[in-house]
Amino acid sequence: MERARQIGLFRYMLIREAADSSLTGRQRGALVRALAAKPHTDPTGRTVRITRWTLDRWISNYRTGGFDALVPSPRQSQPRTPAEVFDLARALKKENPSRSASQIRRILHAQLGWAPDETTIQRLFRREGLTALSAGLVEPAVFGRFEADHPNEIWTGDALHGPRIGGRKTYLFAFLDDHSRAIVGHRWGFAEDTVRLAAALRPALASRGVPQHVYVDNGSAFVDSWLLRACAKLGIKLVHSAPGRPQGRGKIERFFRSVTEQFVVEIASGDGVPGRQLTDLAEMNRLFTAWVETTYHRTVHSETGHAPLARWLAGGPFPVPAPADLAEAFRWSEHRTVSRTGLVSLHGNRYQVDPGLVGRKVELVFDPFDLSFLQVRLDGVDRGTALPFQISRHSHPKARPEVPAQPPAPTTGIDYLALVDALHTAEIAQKVNYAALDPTPSPVPDDDVDDHTTD
């Protein structure tokens, strides 16, 4: 089921622009022809080409059934070639790099009695870098300057490692509008995870509108299935930068440099450097918002020649998503098979669902911070709610709230060891020297008496 959802997301991101209802037939045809003319990388990493007929079919399915219509059945999404065959093909290629795909196919056929076609093996080698590289120097890549044509066309997201607050490291999630350089969303947190990312992105979408594209790197928070689902539900095309090619994120990296030089530098680091001593994240986020809105957004940008906020507002107004649509997009979902007793399990909890779903694989949609209420869906159709049967966990394991630094516990001021020492000292002072109090003089030894007499 998870593989099927990944295929659905791949299809959606491919046809999202061409499925826009505002396009004319001529415009849509040009987009579809362009997509069919170039190769694409599918969820398994293979390089594939999609025919125009297939793209038109996906667009039609999306218009009639939405995102769920792009998700194939689990049977259709299963790979045709067993993983063991691919493992053997890799080993044969690494054993002797001069072997061609056709030669390895012959070896596989002789060993196993059958083999995948030569093109499949060649795609495997090309995908994993096992194809022999051509000799000679490679021309360095040339990168031109790029800027989005209007606000909310592209948002670039990234994370910055910040200072320590209360002994804990902080992280800043921020989203920058490519056209105006305005910061549309931001959030400081104690973790670089999905929850903190959502805390930055969700208010941005609610107040700034929905962008056409969101451009991010391949960090764990940015490749989480939650973000893919949220973007698909809101019609956003999520784009990940190629590994080792960070050139497209230069604008937000430049913003992070401004954050470090103008904001972070004013925070006390605890190593003797003077600065504002922050006590909690709420204060840090409040001060950062003040700096963004009063300083960064009002300073004329050296590249655009305009203040970021003024340039963003000039392209408005921007429609914002309905609260219900936004809430649905930011819910999480997982798939479970209903047991014979009509129960499903989710992270240690058990829930009662419709008995008619016994043996079926259903989708559980929920708020990660509240596992007491789950919506049940089958093939995208609502099938009621899951009633809590046994609850031991009230939030998702990844939904870790920001726990404020605990103030030091009040002390009594009692130093037990000092009390013991004082008692011991007093006892020593009160001891009586009985030898000094005895009035009887000590006898003098005979050896000490003078041996003489007087006349």
C-alpha positions as CSV (number, residue, x, y, z in Angstrom):
1,M,0.0,0.0,0.0
2,E,2.9,2.4,0.8
3,R,4.4,1.7,-2.6
4,A,1.1,2.4,-4.2
5,R,0.9,5.8,-2.5
6,Q,4.4,6.7,-3.6
7,I,3.4,5.9,-7.2
8,G,0.4,8.1,-6.8
9,L,2.5,11.0,-5.5
10,F,4.9,10.5,-8.4
11,R,2.0,10.7,-10.9
12,Y,0.5,13.7,-9.2
13,M,3.8,15.7,-9.2
14,L,4.2,14.8,-12.9
15,I,0.8,16.0,-14.2
16,R,0.0,18.7,-11.6
17,E,0.7,21.6,-13.9
18,A,-0.9,20.1,-16.9
19,A,-4.0,19.3,-14.9
20,D,-4.7,22.9,-14.1
21,S,-8.2,23.7,-15.2
22,S,-7.4,27.2,-16.2
23,L,-5.2,26.0,-19.1
24,T,-6.5,25.9,-22.7
25,G,-6.3,22.8,-24.8
26,R,-3.4,24.1,-26.7
27,Q,-1.4,25.0,-23.5
28,R,-2.2,21.6,-22.0
29,G,-1.1,19.8,-25.1
30,A,2.2,21.6,-25.1
31,L,2.9,20.7,-21.5
32,V,2.0,17.0,-22.0
33,R,4.2,16.8,-25.1
34,A,7.1,18.3,-23.2
35,L,6.6,15.8,-20.3
36,A,6.4,12.8,-22.7
37,A,9.6,14.0,-24.5
38,K,11.9,13.7,-21.5
39,P,12.8,11.0,-19.1
40,H,11.6,10.9,-15.4
41,T,12.8,9.2,-12.3
42,D,10.1,7.0,-10.7
43,P,9.7,6.2,-7.0
44,T,12.1,3.2,-7.3
45,G,14.8,5.3,-8.8
46,R,14.4,4.0,-12.4
47,T,14.6,6.3,-15.4
48,V,11.3,6.0,-17.3
49,R,9.5,7.7,-20.2
50,I,5.8,8.3,-20.0
51,T,3.7,8.3,-23.2
52,R,1.3,11.1,-23.9
53,W,-1.6,8.7,-23.9
54,T,-0.7,7.7,-20.3
55,L,-0.3,11.3,-19.2
56,D,-3.7,12.2,-20.6
57,R,-5.3,9.2,-18.8
58,W,-3.7,10.3,-15.5
59,I,-5.0,13.9,-16.0
60,S,-8.5,12.6,-16.7
61,N,-8.4,10.3,-13.6
62,Y,-7.2,13.2,-11.4
63,R,-10.0,15.5,-12.6
64,T,-12.7,13.0,-11.9
65,G,-11.4,11.3,-8.7
66,G,-8.7,13.6,-7.3
67,F,-5.4,12.4,-5.9
68,D,-6.9,9.0,-4.8
69,A,-7.6,8.2,-8.4
70,L,-3.9,8.3,-9.2
71,V,-3.0,5.6,-6.6
72,P,-2.9,2.2,-8.2
73,S,-4.1,-1.0,-6.5
74,P,-1.4,-2.7,-4.4
75,R,-1.3,-5.6,-6.9
76,Q,-0.4,-3.3,-9.8
77,S,2.3,-1.5,-7.8
78,Q,4.3,-4.7,-7.0
79,P,7.7,-5.0,-8.8
80,R,7.8,-7.6,-11.5
81,T,11.4,-8.7,-11.0
82,P,12.4,-10.2,-7.7
83,A,14.9,-8.4,-5.6
84,E,17.2,-11.4,-5.5
85,V,17.6,-11.3,-9.3
86,F,18.7,-7.7,-9.1
87,D,21.1,-8.5,-6.3
88,L,22.7,-11.2,-8.4
89,A,22.9,-8.9,-11.4
90,R,24.7,-6.2,-9.3
91,A,27.1,-8.8,-7.9
92,L,28.0,-10.0,-11.5
93,K,28.6,-6.5,-12.6
94,K,30.8,-5.6,-9.6
95,E,32.7,-8.9,-10.0
96,N,33.6,-7.9,-13.6
97,P,32.8,-4.3,-14.6
98,S,33.5,-5.1,-18.3
99,R,30.4,-7.4,-18.5
100,S,27.7,-5.8,-20.6
101,A,24.0,-6.0,-19.7
102,S,23.4,-8.5,-22.4
103,Q,26.2,-10.7,-21.1
104,I,24.8,-10.6,-17.6
105,R,21.4,-11.5,-18.9
106,R,22.8,-14.6,-20.5
107,I,24.5,-15.5,-17.2
108,L,21.3,-15.0,-15.3
109,H,19.4,-17.1,-17.8
110,A,21.9,-19.9,-17.6
111,Q,21.9,-19.8,-13.8
112,L,18.2,-19.3,-13.0
113,G,16.5,-20.5,-16.2
114,W,15.1,-17.1,-16.9
115,A,16.2,-13.5,-16.8
116,P,14.7,-10.0,-17.1
117,D,15.2,-8.2,-20.4
118,E,18.4,-6.4,-21.3
119,T,16.8,-2.9,-20.9
120,T,15.7,-3.6,-17.3
121,I,19.3,-4.6,-16.4
122,Q,20.8,-1.6,-18.2
123,R,18.4,0.7,-16.3
124,L,19.5,-0.9,-13.0
125,F,23.2,-0.3,-13.8
126,R,22.6,3.3,-14.9
127,R,20.4,4.0,-11.8
128,E,23.0,2.8,-9.4
129,G,26.1,4.1,-11.2
130,L,27.4,0.8,-12.2
131,T,27.7,1.7,-15.9
132,A,31.3,2.3,-17.0
133,L,32.1,6.0,-17.2
134,S,33.4,7.4,-20.5
135,A,37.0,8.6,-20.5
136,G,38.0,12.2,-20.7
137,L,37.3,15.3,-18.7
138,V,33.7,16.2,-17.8
139,E,32.8,19.8,-18.5
140,P,31.8,21.6,-15.2
141,A,28.1,22.3,-14.8
142,V,27.1,25.9,-15.5
143,F,24.4,27.5,-13.4
144,G,22.5,30.5,-14.5
145,R,20.6,33.0,-12.3
146,F,17.0,32.3,-11.7
147,E,14.1,34.1,-10.1
148,A,10.4,33.2,-10.0
149,D,8.1,35.4,-12.0
150,H,5.7,36.3,-9.3
151,P,5.1,35.8,-5.5
152,N,3.9,32.4,-4.3
153,E,5.2,30.7,-7.4
154,I,8.1,29.0,-5.5
155,W,8.8,28.7,-1.8
156,T,12.2,27.4,-0.7
157,G,12.4,25.6,2.6
158,D,15.4,24.7,4.7
159,A,16.6,24.3,8.3
160,L,19.3,26.2,10.2
161,H,21.2,24.9,13.3
162,G,20.9,27.6,15.9
163,P,22.2,28.4,19.4
164,R,21.6,26.5,22.6
165,I,18.7,27.7,24.9
166,G,18.7,26.3,28.4
167,G,21.4,23.8,27.4
168,R,19.4,22.4,24.4
169,K,20.2,23.0,20.7
170,T,17.7,24.9,18.6
171,Y,16.8,24.6,14.9
172,L,15.1,27.1,12.7
173,F,12.7,26.0,9.9
174,A,12.0,28.8,7.4
175,F,10.3,29.2,4.0
176,L,11.4,32.0,1.6
177,D,9.4,33.3,-1.3
178,D,11.7,33.1,-4.3
179,H,10.4,36.2,-6.1
180,S,10.2,38.7,-3.2
181,R,12.7,37.1,-0.7
182,A,10.0,37.5,1.9
183,I,10.0,34.9,4.8
184,V,6.5,33.4,4.5
185,G,6.9,31.0,7.5
186,H,9.3,30.3,10.3
187,R,9.6,28.5,13.6
188,W,12.4,27.8,16.1
189,G,12.3,24.4,17.8
190,F,14.3,21.9,19.8
191,A,14.3,19.3,17.1
192,E,14.8,19.0,13.3
193,D,11.7,16.9,12.7
194,T,8.4,16.8,10.9
195,V,6.4,18.3,13.8
196,R,8.6,21.4,13.9
197,L,8.4,21.6,10.1
198,A,4.6,21.6,10.2
199,A,4.7,24.3,12.9
200,A,6.5,26.6,10.4
201,L,4.6,25.6,7.2
202,R,1.0,25.4,8.4
203,P,0.7,29.1,9.6
204,A,2.5,30.2,6.4
205,L,-0.2,28.5,4.3
206,A,-3.0,29.9,6.4
207,S,-1.8,33.5,6.2
208,R,0.2,33.7,3.0
209,G,-1.7,31.4,0.7
210,V,-0.7,28.2,-1.2
211,P,2.4,28.3,-3.5
212,Q,2.6,26.4,-6.7
213,H,5.9,24.8,-5.8
214,V,7.8,24.1,-2.6
215,Y,11.5,23.5,-3.2
216,V,13.4,21.6,-0.4
217,D,16.4,19.5,0.2
218,N,16.6,15.8,1.0
219,G,16.7,16.0,4.8
220,S,14.6,13.5,6.8
221,A,11.9,16.0,7.7
222,F,11.5,17.1,4.0
223,V,11.1,13.6,2.6
224,D,8.6,12.4,5.3
225,S,5.4,10.9,3.8
226,W,3.4,13.5,5.8
227,L,4.8,16.4,3.8
228,L,4.1,14.5,0.5
229,R,0.5,13.9,1.6
230,A,0.0,17.5,2.7
231,C,1.3,19.0,-0.6
232,A,-0.8,16.6,-2.6
233,K,-3.9,17.4,-0.7
234,L,-3.4,21.2,-1.3
235,G,-2.3,20.9,-4.9
236,I,1.4,21.9,-4.2
237,K,4.1,20.4,-6.3
238,L,6.9,19.3,-4.0
239,V,10.4,19.4,-5.6
240,H,13.5,18.0,-3.9
241,S,17.0,19.3,-5.0
242,A,19.3,16.7,-6.5
243,P,21.8,15.2,-3.9
244,G,25.0,17.2,-4.0
245,R,23.5,20.0,-6.0
246,P,22.6,22.8,-3.4
247,Q,22.9,25.6,-5.9
248,G,19.2,26.2,-6.1
249,R,18.9,27.0,-2.4
250,G,21.3,29.9,-2.5
251,K,18.7,32.5,-1.6
252,I,17.6,30.9,1.7
253,E,21.2,30.2,2.6
254,R,21.9,33.9,2.2
255,F,18.9,34.6,4.5
256,F,20.3,32.2,7.1
257,R,23.6,34.1,6.9
258,S,21.7,37.3,7.8
259,V,20.0,35.5,10.6
260,T,23.3,34.4,12.0
261,E,25.0,37.8,11.6
262,Q,22.1,40.0,12.8
263,F,19.9,37.8,15.2
264,V,21.8,34.9,16.6
265,V,24.9,37.0,17.3
266,E,22.8,39.0,19.8
267,I,21.9,35.9,21.9
268,A,24.2,35.0,24.8
269,S,25.9,31.7,24.0
270,G,27.0,30.8,27.5
271,D,30.7,31.0,26.8
272,G,31.2,34.4,28.2
273,V,30.1,36.3,25.1
274,P,27.6,39.0,26.1
275,G,24.1,39.0,24.6
276,R,20.4,38.5,25.4
277,Q,19.9,35.7,27.8
278,L,16.9,33.7,26.5
279,T,14.9,31.5,28.8
280,D,12.6,29.6,26.5
281,L,11.5,29.0,22.9
282,A,8.4,31.3,23.1
283,E,10.6,34.3,23.8
284,M,13.0,33.3,21.0
285,N,10.2,33.0,18.5
286,R,8.7,36.2,19.6
287,L,12.0,38.1,19.2
288,F,12.7,36.5,15.9
289,T,9.3,37.5,14.5
290,A,9.9,41.0,15.6
291,W,13.3,41.0,13.8
292,V,11.8,39.6,10.6
293,E,8.9,42.0,10.4
294,T,10.6,45.2,11.5
295,T,14.1,44.7,10.1
296,Y,14.5,42.0,7.4
297,H,11.2,42.6,5.7
298,R,11.6,46.4,5.6
299,T,15.2,46.5,4.4
300,V,15.7,46.9,0.6
301,H,17.2,43.7,-0.8
302,S,20.4,44.1,-2.7
303,E,19.3,41.8,-5.6
304,T,15.7,42.9,-6.1
305,G,16.0,46.6,-5.2
306,H,12.8,46.3,-3.1
307,A,11.9,45.5,0.5
308,P,10.9,41.8,0.6
309,L,7.5,42.3,2.2
310,A,6.5,45.2,-0.1
311,R,7.5,43.2,-3.2
312,W,5.4,40.2,-1.9
313,L,2.4,42.4,-1.2
314,A,2.6,43.9,-4.7
315,G,1.6,40.6,-6.2
316,G,-1.4,40.0,-4.0
317,P,-4.0,39.3,-2.9
318,F,-3.5,35.6,-2.5
319,P,-6.3,33.2,-1.6
320,V,-5.8,31.1,1.5
321,P,-7.1,27.5,1.9
322,A,-10.2,26.9,3.9
323,P,-9.6,25.8,7.5
324,A,-11.2,22.4,6.9
325,D,-8.9,21.8,3.9
326,L,-5.8,22.9,5.8
327,A,-6.7,20.7,8.8
328,E,-7.2,17.7,6.5
329,A,-3.9,18.2,4.7
330,F,-2.0,18.3,7.9
331,R,-3.4,15.1,9.4
332,W,-1.3,12.0,9.2
333,S,-2.4,8.6,7.9
334,E,-1.3,5.0,8.2
335,H,-2.6,1.8,6.8
336,R,-3.7,-1.2,8.9
337,T,-5.5,-4.5,8.3
338,V,-8.6,-5.0,10.3
339,S,-8.4,-8.2,12.4
340,R,-11.1,-10.9,12.6
341,T,-12.5,-9.2,15.8
342,G,-13.0,-5.9,14.0
343,L,-10.0,-4.3,15.7
344,V,-7.0,-2.3,14.3
345,S,-3.8,-1.5,16.1
346,L,-1.9,1.7,15.9
347,H,1.3,2.3,18.0
348,G,0.2,0.2,20.9
349,N,-3.5,1.3,20.9
350,R,-6.4,-0.8,19.7
351,Y,-9.6,0.5,18.1
352,Q,-13.0,-1.0,17.1
353,V,-14.1,-0.3,13.5
354,D,-17.0,-1.3,11.3
355,P,-17.2,-5.2,11.3
356,G,-17.8,-5.0,7.6
357,L,-14.1,-4.1,7.2
358,V,-12.7,-7.3,8.6
359,G,-9.8,-8.5,6.6
360,R,-9.6,-5.2,4.6
361,K,-6.6,-2.8,4.6
362,V,-7.9,0.6,5.7
363,E,-6.4,4.0,6.0
364,L,-6.4,5.6,9.5
365,V,-6.4,9.4,9.4
366,F,-5.6,11.2,12.6
367,D,-4.1,14.2,14.4
368,P,-0.6,13.1,15.5
369,F,-1.1,14.8,18.9
370,D,-4.5,13.1,19.6
371,L,-4.7,9.4,18.9
372,S,-8.1,9.1,20.7
373,F,-9.9,10.0,17.4
374,L,-9.2,8.2,14.1
375,Q,-11.1,8.5,10.8
376,V,-11.3,5.2,8.8
377,R,-11.2,5.3,5.0
378,L,-11.3,2.5,2.5
379,D,-10.1,3.3,-1.1
380,G,-10.5,7.0,-0.3
381,V,-14.1,6.6,1.0
382,D,-15.0,7.6,4.5
383,R,-16.0,4.5,6.6
384,G,-16.7,6.2,10.0
385,T,-14.5,6.6,13.0
386,A,-12.5,4.1,15.0
387,L,-13.7,3.8,18.6
388,P,-10.9,3.5,21.2
389,F,-10.8,0.0,22.7
390,Q,-7.5,0.1,24.5
391,I,-5.5,3.3,24.7
392,S,-2.0,3.4,26.1
393,R,-0.5,6.1,23.9
394,H,-2.2,9.5,23.3
395,S,0.1,10.9,20.7
396,H,2.2,9.6,17.8
397,P,5.8,8.6,18.7
398,K,7.1,11.4,16.3
399,A,4.8,14.0,17.8
400,R,7.1,15.2,20.5
401,P,5.9,18.5,22.0
402,E,8.3,21.3,22.8
403,V,8.9,20.8,26.6
404,P,9.9,24.0,28.1
405,A,13.1,24.1,30.3
406,Q,12.1,23.3,33.8
407,P,13.1,25.9,36.4
408,P,15.4,24.7,39.1
409,A,13.5,23.2,42.0
410,P,13.4,25.4,45.2
411,T,16.0,24.4,47.8
412,T,15.7,24.4,51.6
413,G,19.1,26.0,52.1
414,I,20.1,23.2,54.5
415,D,23.7,22.0,54.2
416,Y,23.7,18.6,56.0
417,L,27.5,18.2,55.9
418,A,28.0,21.6,57.3
419,L,25.7,20.8,60.2
420,V,27.6,17.6,60.9
421,D,30.9,19.5,60.8
422,A,29.6,22.1,63.2
423,L,28.3,19.5,65.6
424,H,31.6,17.7,65.6
425,T,33.5,21.0,66.2
426,A,31.2,21.8,69.1
427,E,31.7,18.4,70.7
428,I,35.5,18.8,70.5
429,A,35.3,22.2,72.2
430,Q,33.2,20.8,75.1
431,K,35.5,17.8,75.9
432,V,37.1,18.0,79.5
433,N,40.9,17.5,80.0
434,Y,40.7,15.5,83.1
435,A,44.5,15.3,83.5
436,A,44.7,19.1,83.7
437,L,42.1,19.2,86.5
438,D,43.9,16.6,88.9
439,P,45.3,18.6,92.0
440,T,47.8,15.8,92.9
441,P,51.3,16.6,91.5
442,S,52.8,13.9,89.4
443,P,55.6,12.0,91.2
444,V,59.1,12.9,90.2
445,P,61.3,10.0,89.1
446,D,64.3,9.2,91.3
447,D,66.7,9.8,88.5
448,D,65.6,13.4,88.4
449,V,66.5,14.1,92.2
450,D,69.9,15.9,92.8
451,D,72.3,13.6,94.6
452,H,73.8,16.1,97.2
453,T,73.3,17.2,100.8
454,T,73.6,20.5,102.6
455,D,75.8,21.1,105.7
